[in-house]
Amino acid sequence: MAGRRALHFVFKVGNRFQTTHFFRDVLGMKVLRHEEFEEGCKAACNGPYDGKWSKTMVGFGPEDDHFVAELTYNYGIGDYKLGNDFMGITLASSQAVSNARKLEWPLSEVAEGVFEIEAPGGYKFYLQNRSLLQSDPVLKVTLAVSDLQKSLHYWSNLLGMKIYEQDEEKQRALLGYADNQCKLELQGIEGPVDHAAAFGRIAFSCPHKELPDLEDLMKKENQTILTPLVSLDTPGKATVQVVILADPDGHEICFVGDEAFRELSKMDPEGSKLLDDAMAADKSDEWFAQRNKPKASG
């Protein structure tokens, strides 16, 4: 579908200090913006929690043309039980492989030139030991599905994604909205998809005028709408409109109006400092504990 973009994947993080270290220092991503909220999101962006939370966008470049990660931190919640729903993000970065080795972050070679690495919280990433020139290193997000054909009908026929690859024997398919965008890989598994407490959310944008039509289509097709069309405010920034859906396996999907989102998602040069200041102020965060360790005597 023309005008639709893959934007980001939302991770719930319990240890903001270690997670920031992983994304910044191991993967080599930059903090693009950081936002603090005093109460839960109307579209449950931070999960089913009502309290104070923060959102940190990290990526290899601007959100306009890079697929990024949204790190959602709920104050006071230190960990989340993992399910089998999120199977990994694949990216091409020889620098990330080099960083991991230098920092002695555990790496496991799962195929020639492909390394599995685990972020804090247990989220898996797959690093291809190569670098791409002038394109986004993030190649694909892999989600588990219980019925590949049913999922393909949903993502392709209803959401308009192009099928790039399909392998019935391996029960996998690769989809996307454009050749130069991060792809969505669907991988069939035995048994049901379990989202547990750590479940994430994948986000896409579309022209603002398409949001009501998308909601109407999902109603007509008797598909799950988790949050009907709603406006979301970010202090001091643009207001965006979103519709939150769920696919046949319950994977959460956010569609946001592209025009306002481009305004909201502009890179904030103060983002990294805002994050560090927030971690310093949060006494429950390991950042504070690490910075304030008593010096060894003697």
Buried (B, 14 or more C-beta within 10 A) or exposed (E): EEEBBBBBBBBBBBBBBBBBBBBBBBBBBBBBBBBBBEEBBEBBBBBEBEEBBBBBBBBBBBBEEBBBBBBBBBBEBEBBEBBEBBBBBBBBBBBBBEBBEEEEBEBEEEEEEBBBBBBBBEBBBBBBBEEBEEBBBBBBBBBBBBBBEEBBBBBBEBBBBBEBEBEEEEBBBBBBBBEEBBBBBBBBBEEEBBBEEBBBBBBBBBBBEBBEEBBEBBEEEEBEBBBEBEEBEBEEBBEBBBBBBBBBBBBBBBBBBBBBBBEBBEBBEEBBEBBBEBBEEBEEBBBBEEEEEEEEEE
